[in-house]
Amino acid sequence: MKKLILSASILAFGIFNAQEATETAAPKVTFSGYAEIFYSYDLNQPDNHIRQPFLYTYNRHNEFNLNLGLVKANYSTENMRANLALMAGTYAQDNLSAEQDALKLINEANIGFKISKTKNIWIDAGIMPSHIGWESAIGKDNMNLTRSLAAENSPYFETGAKISYTSDNGQLFLSGLVLNGWQRIARVEGNQTLAFGHQITYKFSDDFSLNSSSFVGNDKPTEEKKMRYFHDLYANFNLGEKWSGIAGFDVGAEQNAKGSEKYNVWYSPNLLLRYSINDQTKIGGRVEYYNDEKGVIIGTSTPNGFQTFGYSLNVDHEIHKNILWRTEARGFSSKDAIFMKDNMEKSKNFFITTSLSAWF
């Protein structure tokens, strides 16, 4: 009898351990969703309700609309990961206007695999979030309601392949990328050159980290080839328990003609600060400047090009743990009169935006 009980105990212990091992090794599939409804009122009151050609989020006047609706599936094991996310909204409409119709619905579609048994080294390929910038398309993850001029006019997404390494202590992240182009899914027709990039992030402490990202490539047909060099540098920091911030600086240069040794330069410094009143309510602000005198990224057809100072103040309140209400006042002041009001050119623009986002 004792032998029978002992044998049963050993068998049960073996089954339990086998189940535990199976559960540990089992792949993990997760589903998530995000939606953000917004309303924006522009004091310049554009008749067509499209606010500015250089803005690609929350860019509708005097109407309620969907900025981004997103559903995502993630599959992960110890040595493999994959993401598929579909989207709709004005963000997708404005940012993917150059893509084929079927591709405009894709937010992410990528597969990755681990190539080292002892180190955290991965290769990922497909449509991925951009490695450039301190802001993303997911509104709730950003310090301010609307995106900065720097974010709006650099890639939100990219298509290609990357190899990445994360140190064992999580302080250092390195990656190298081969890309289809500057915020591209499909390649520009006639373009036979790939683009390249890098990203380095180092976390000095829980209160300070530094990121460096780059893009090098030609985003035009080969017969019109103009090399573009772009670098994004920013720091995340905390000042005590209540204050946090981001200081960033983007700079780019592109040949002014094929084969030329002369370059047109643009740049954008940014400072973002946020104060936590309590766990549910926060106040954020941003000051920024964007100088693109030669119109490489933002064309104006005016003598001084796009030289614009921006400022904003937003209040955020977390209604529930997965519902966020945000309101922001934002203004632009430009060197040239580049904004339209009542069929007249103005040098200033002011607007108020409010949004309600939810996620699971």
C-alpha positions in Angstrom: 0.0 0.0 0.0 2.8 2.4 0.9 4.5 1.6 -2.4 1.3 2.3 -4.2 0.9 5.7 -2.5 4.6 6.5 -3.1 4.3 5.6 -6.8 1.1 7.7 -7.1 2.9 10.7 -5.4 5.8 10.4 -7.7 3.5 10.2 -10.7 1.5 13.2 -9.6 4.7 15.2 -8.9 6.0 14.4 -12.4 2.7 15.4 -14.0 2.7 18.7 -12.0 6.3 19.5 -13.0 5.6 18.6 -16.7 2.5 20.9 -16.7 4.5 23.7 -15.0 7.3 23.3 -17.6 4.7 23.2 -20.4 3.1 26.4 -19.1 6.4 28.1 -18.8 7.4 27.2 -22.3 4.0 27.9 -23.8 3.7 30.8 -26.3 1.9 33.9 -25.1 -0.8 35.6 -27.2 -2.2 38.9 -26.1 -4.7 41.2 -27.7 -5.0 45.0 -27.1 -7.0 47.9 -28.4 -6.8 51.7 -28.4 -9.2 54.4 -29.5 -8.9 58.2 -29.3 -11.7 60.6 -30.2 -10.9 64.3 -30.6 -12.3 67.7 -31.2 -10.2 70.7 -32.3 -11.2 74.3 -32.9 -8.9 76.5 -35.0 -9.3 80.2 -34.6 -8.4 80.6 -38.3 -11.5 78.5 -39.2 -10.5 76.8 -42.4 -13.5 76.2 -44.7 -12.5 72.6 -45.6 -11.9 71.6 -42.0 -8.3 70.5 -42.8 -6.1 72.6 -40.5 -2.5 72.6 -41.6 -0.6 70.7 -44.3 2.3 70.0 -42.0 0.2 68.4 -39.2 -0.8 64.7 -39.5 -2.6 64.1 -36.2 -5.7 65.8 -34.8 -5.8 67.8 -38.0 -9.5 68.5 -38.4 -11.3 71.8 -37.4 -14.6 72.0 -35.7 -15.6 68.4 -35.9 -15.5 65.3 -33.7 -13.4 62.6 -35.3 -11.3 59.5 -34.7 -7.6 60.3 -34.5 -6.6 56.6 -34.1 -8.5 53.4 -33.6 -6.2 50.4 -33.2 -6.5 46.6 -32.6 -3.3 44.6 -32.0 -2.3 41.0 -31.6 1.0 40.0 -30.1 2.6 36.6 -30.1 5.7 35.9 -28.1 7.9 33.0 -26.9 11.4 33.0 -25.4 12.9 33.1 -28.9 10.3 34.6 -31.2 7.9 37.5 -31.4 5.3 38.8 -33.9 2.9 41.8 -34.0 -0.1 42.5 -36.2 -2.0 45.8 -35.7 -4.8 47.2 -37.8 -5.9 50.8 -37.6 -8.4 53.5 -38.8 -8.8 57.2 -38.3 -7.4 60.6 -39.5 -3.9 59.6 -38.4 -3.9 56.7 -40.8 -5.6 58.7 -43.5 -3.1 61.6 -43.3 0.2 59.7 -42.6 -0.3 56.9 -45.1 -1.9 58.9 -48.0 1.0 57.8 -50.3 0.5 54.1 -49.6 -1.5 51.6 -51.5 -5.1 51.2 -50.3 -4.6 47.8 -48.6 -1.5 49.0 -46.8 -3.2 52.1 -45.2 -4.9 49.9 -42.6 -1.7 48.4 -41.3 -0.1 49.9 -38.2 2.3 47.1 -37.5 3.1 43.8 -39.2 6.5 42.4 -38.0 8.2 39.2 -37.0 11.3 38.9 -34.8 13.6 36.1 -33.6 16.4 35.8 -31.1 19.8 34.8 -32.5 21.8 34.3 -29.3 21.3 31.7 -26.5 23.1 33.8 -23.9 22.5 37.5 -25.0 19.4 39.5 -25.8 20.1 39.9 -29.5 17.1 40.0 -31.9 16.4 40.4 -35.6 13.0 42.0 -36.5 11.6 42.6 -39.9 8.4 44.2 -41.3 6.3 47.3 -40.6 7.4 48.7 -37.3 7.1 51.9 -35.1 9.8 54.4 -36.0 13.1 54.3 -34.2 13.2 58.1 -34.4 11.7 60.6 -32.0 10.4 60.9 -28.4 6.7 60.8 -29.4 4.6 58.0 -30.9 1.2 57.6 -32.6 -0.4 56.3 -29.4 -1.6 59.5 -27.8 -1.8 58.4 -24.2 1.9 57.5 -24.2 3.0 61.1 -24.9 3.6 64.0 -22.6 1.4 66.4 -24.6 -1.9 65.9 -26.3 -0.8 66.9 -29.8 2.5 65.9 -31.4 5.4 68.3 -31.8 6.4 69.7 -35.2 9.5 67.5 -35.0 7.5 64.4 -34.6 4.9 65.3 -37.2 7.6 65.8 -39.8 9.8 62.8 -39.1 8.8 59.1 -39.4 6.1 57.6 -37.2 6.6 54.2 -38.8 9.2 52.4 -40.9 9.5 49.2 -43.0 12.6 47.1 -43.1 14.8 45.0 -40.9 16.8 45.7 -37.7 19.2 43.9 -35.4 19.1 45.0 -31.8 20.9 44.3 -28.5 19.7 45.0 -25.0 22.2 44.6 -22.1 21.5 42.2 -19.3 20.8 45.0 -16.9 18.6 46.8 -19.4 20.6 50.0 -19.3 21.9 49.9 -22.9 20.0 49.4 -26.2 21.6 49.3 -29.6 20.1 48.7 -33.0 21.1 49.0 -36.7 18.4 49.2 -39.4 18.0 48.8 -43.2 14.8 50.6 -44.4 12.6 51.1 -47.4 12.8 54.9 -47.0 11.7 57.8 -44.9 8.3 56.7 -43.4 7.6 54.2 -46.2 5.9 50.9 -46.6 6.1 50.6 -50.4 9.3 52.0 -52.0 9.2 55.2 -54.0 8.8 54.2 -57.7 12.2 54.4 -59.4 14.1 54.3 -56.1 16.7 51.5 -56.1 18.6 52.5 -52.9 17.9 51.3 -49.4 18.2 53.6 -46.4 20.0 52.9 -43.1 19.6 54.0 -39.5 20.8 53.4 -35.9 19.5 53.8 -32.4 21.4 54.0 -29.1 19.6 54.4 -25.8 21.4 54.5 -22.5 19.7 54.6 -19.1 22.0 56.3 -16.7 19.5 56.0 -13.8 15.8 55.9 -13.1 15.8 59.6 -13.5 17.9 60.2 -16.7 18.3 58.5 -20.1 19.7 59.6 -23.4 18.7 58.5 -26.9 20.5 58.9 -30.3 18.8 57.9 -33.6 19.7 58.5 -37.2 18.5 58.1 -40.8 20.7 58.0 -43.9 19.3 57.5 -47.4 17.7 58.8 -50.5 13.9 59.0 -50.5 13.4 60.0 -54.2 13.7 58.1 -57.5 17.3 57.2 -58.3 17.4 59.6 -61.3 16.6 62.5 -58.8 18.7 61.1 -56.0 19.4 63.4 -53.1 21.1 62.0 -50.0 19.4 62.8 -46.7 21.2 62.7 -43.3 19.1 63.1 -40.2 19.9 62.8 -36.5 17.5 62.8 -33.5 18.8 63.3 -30.0 16.8 63.5 -26.8 17.0 63.1 -23.1 14.3 61.9 -20.7 14.6 63.2 -17.1 12.8 63.5 -13.8 13.1 66.4 -11.4 12.0 65.0 -8.1 8.7 63.1 -7.7 6.4 65.7 -9.4 8.3 67.0 -12.4 9.4 65.1 -15.6 10.6 66.3 -19.0 12.1 65.7 -22.4 14.7 67.8 -24.1 15.2 67.1 -27.8 17.0 68.3 -30.8 16.5 67.1 -34.4 18.8 68.2 -37.3 18.8 67.1 -41.0 20.6 67.8 -44.2 19.7 67.0 -47.8 21.6 67.6 -51.0 20.1 70.6 -52.9 20.6 68.7 -56.2 21.7 65.3 -57.4 25.5 64.9 -56.9 25.8 68.3 -55.2 28.2 69.1 -52.4 25.8 71.7 -51.1 23.1 70.8 -48.5 19.8 72.3 -47.3 19.6 72.0 -43.5 16.6 72.0 -41.2 16.5 71.7 -37.4 14.1 71.6 -34.4 14.9 72.1 -30.7 12.2 71.1 -28.2 11.6 71.2 -24.4 8.7 69.4 -22.8 7.8 69.5 -19.1 5.0 67.8 -17.1 3.9 68.3 -13.5 1.9 65.7 -11.6 -0.8 67.3 -9.4 -1.7 63.8 -8.2 -1.9 60.3 -9.7 -4.9 61.2 -11.9 -4.2 64.8 -13.0 -1.2 66.2 -14.8 -0.3 69.4 -16.5 2.1 69.5 -19.5 3.7 72.1 -21.6 6.0 72.4 -24.6 8.0 75.0 -26.4 9.5 74.3 -29.8 11.0 75.8 -32.8 11.2 74.4 -36.4 13.5 75.9 -39.0 13.2 74.6 -42.5 14.2 77.7 -44.5 14.7 75.8 -47.8 11.6 73.7 -47.6 13.1 70.3 -47.5 10.4 68.9 -45.3 7.8 71.7 -45.1 7.4 73.8 -48.2 5.9 77.3 -48.0 6.9 79.2 -51.2 7.7 82.2 -49.0 11.0 84.1 -48.8 12.0 82.7 -45.4 10.5 79.3 -45.7 9.1 77.6 -42.6 10.6 79.2 -39.5 8.0 78.7 -36.8 7.9 78.9 -33.0 5.3 76.8 -31.1 4.0 76.6 -27.6 1.3 74.6 -25.8 -0.2 73.8 -22.5 -2.3 70.7 -21.7 -4.3 69.3 -18.8 -4.8 65.6 -18.5 -7.2 63.8 -16.2 -7.4 60.0 -15.8 -11.1 59.3 -15.5 -10.5 55.6 -14.9 -7.3 53.5 -15.1 -7.9 53.0 -18.9 -9.8 56.3 -19.8 -7.9 59.5 -20.3 -9.3 63.0 -21.0 -6.9 65.7 -22.3 -7.3 69.3 -23.3 -4.6 71.4 -24.9 -4.2 75.1 -26.1 -1.5 75.5 -28.7 -0.2 78.3 -30.9 2.2 78.9 -33.7 4.1 82.1 -34.6 5.9 82.1 -38.0 8.5 84.5 -39.5 6.5 84.6 -42.8 2.7 84.8 -43.1 2.0 81.1 -43.9 -1.4 80.6 -42.2 -4.7 81.5 -43.9 -7.6 83.2 -42.3 -10.5 84.8 -44.1 -8.5 84.3 -47.4 -5.7 86.4 -46.0 -2.2 85.3 -45.0 -1.4 85.5 -41.3 1.8 84.8 -39.3 0.0 83.3 -36.3 -2.3 80.3 -35.6 -4.0 79.3 -32.4 -6.2 76.3 -31.7 -7.7 74.3 -28.8 -7.9 70.5 -28.9 -9.6 68.0 -26.5 -9.5 64.2 -26.7 -10.9 61.2 -25.0 -8.9 57.9 -25.2 -9.5 54.4 -24.0 -7.6 51.2 -24.2 -7.5 47.6 -23.1 
